[in-house]
């Protein structure tokens, strides 16, 4: 079995929103956090992280602010906006519905038809 | 959506900050990543290398980030703007020509648009101005097209015409305003109390006039204009209730009008009640309007002009039943007409304005065609470049947007320059006397004009891009690349379009030039009309005697006699006279006179006659021509025997084939007692009372001033020295007799006549300017296209010459092409000019719409100019050296 699962299209935004919902993070922090909360199962192509962050900021789902990093360096921190929180809730609910439906479909045995 | 735009806008402002922030952020990422790798034991250089690999291409990430923010569109636009600017800089001659063309064409259009907007388009400054109408009496068969409305009309119609919600009457004039010793002549508008209600606008301070304030005893009230209030009373907010002297009588100020209150073209500073006695409101005064009193009304919502007209006709018919004058008025074709106020006010100038608009539109069209042609030539020259770029993957949309950006940059700059030209044009038009046009003083350079400029520039950008887009979309890439490399000629269809454009240009310029020629010819004819008297050193001025100080005709006559006596003693003065109404004074009211013993034939209409009261030596001062008998003398006013002088039209009509001397006539429309009959003692030549181009005269009678007194009078002085030198003397003489009496409108007769032609002269000047620009553009266009054709066929010509063709043959070939284009353009131009001439008929004077000399002259000018423009390129073609051409 492969170590890292492929990221499904459209799920990156959701994961970023989830990551910054826990705590304000800079870009690199988002990357680490996603790795961490997925138990290293999800690997994000780093090249697409920043365009996604900029897109979400442009849509006002996350807000950015310059701040100090742990090692005292200037870094851009992202937080979730109210609109972002709503979007995360919707996406989570939608994802759960989809996941359980697919799981149910995949677990179907021939007797159940 | 709005949010995104706002975010985009914020970013645009801090574009540099955005770029810096993005770089910082990505650098931070790299460093953090490298630090993590170092912690797991990778050495620094290797860690940095791996971090860069893991993150990926920096530039592509930045590009994607920008795209996420919607910045790529801006970037692309900027890039294309830079590209367009570079292209335009690379060919300065083309750019300058194009910008000048656009500036002149758009500038001319904007100037005329400013006039049309102010005069025809902008609504009058009253609520629902479309419902305002004016009503006037017309007696067409008596030669009187409009005669205002009478007070009787007003009192009879008020509240009686259901289609009107309100009806008012007013009269323009002047009065002496201010305390004795410091008076000034001001424009006055005497109005009925419902005047402001009809307009639905009234004073901002105080109140309107009350219904009871319309008798001579109760009319001591006044409403001020905003200008007067600020100028004379320092905008004192407590002015209501204070007193102001008008013609020596004290009036109470009851109101102040708002700053933007403007009734048509009136410059009235004061509004006073239009008062009248009961004797002025009786049926016998029904037809005494005389154009000095005018009626306005407001249509009820839902009511139409047609309904109002029907109701008015019905009322007139009812009133005529017991009107002793009814028969005569019916013979004169009497009718009261209801017409829209705004349209009626500008009716005289409308055809001229529309004509000028048509002229500038043609000019713009010439300019656009010219530019389209020049752009096509450029596109052709760049065909290979664009074909190569398309072959390398540039999308058709991309190339199209490039074209659009380029033409729009060009037209927008041209539009801005056009605005500058328009500002100058508006100044020029006001020098021509535009403020004497109806509503002309409201012509201004405003935001509407700027908006019109930008919109038309953008539209032009689109229009100009179309032919190039068409050119680029045509044919296969391969062909374009090959054809150029082989040095072949442009495809036939493109050439045909270019030639078609030249033909169109020549035809349009032809129409424009022919139209200007017709107008010029009309002006020439008009200025050749004899005014009917000997010109020379004649000074004229206007005096209005306040009726309070000059209540009777003998007092007014005494003033006139003293004044003429004073002035005649001045050195160099040859003759002095006074008259109630002078030719070229801008007024031409008609009244009636009845020849004694003359019985009108059935159906014969009564005639509108100019009636004058003259004092002093008026006839010699004006230089009238005596046909028979003698002129009136100053003493005729003092004699008990009543005498008069008539003009030749009157004499010929009433006493044909016999001498009019000794015959008698009466003032007014009926015969009176013999004691009131005037004996004709002289016949004079006809004079052009209403201007050089007026042709409605039906006769004139001159009475001694005493028998036809008028408080408005004109002084006429004939002198040896230039008339202007007498102006100060005239003022002083009047002041010596009455220190409070100003003389207004002092002008020499020459100037008066010349001013009366301003309405014709300004369009001619404008049309001439437009035509010169059009000719220039046509010359540029023809030259450009022909020299391009020569340049393009260098190799072909070179080859032919190498094979033995003579230079003359080559030259002839190109000249014959020019001739063919010119011939086509001229033929279409003649047709267009004939149609345009027919449409212009109303503004022409003694010139047929299709005038052969004009057409021939136009053809000559256009032919000369375009052939001159062709000579140089043809000559160049003939001098091409075969060796050079083939080597290239």
Interface residues (C-beta under 8 A of the other chain):
Chain A: X26 X27 X28 X45 X46 X47 X48 X50 X51 X52 X54 X55 X58 X59 X60 X66 X69 X71 X73 X74 X75 X76
Chain B: X3 X4 X7 X21 X22 X24 X25 X26 X28 X29 X31 X32 X33 X35 X54 X55 X56 X57 X60 X61 X64 X65 X67 X68 X69 X70
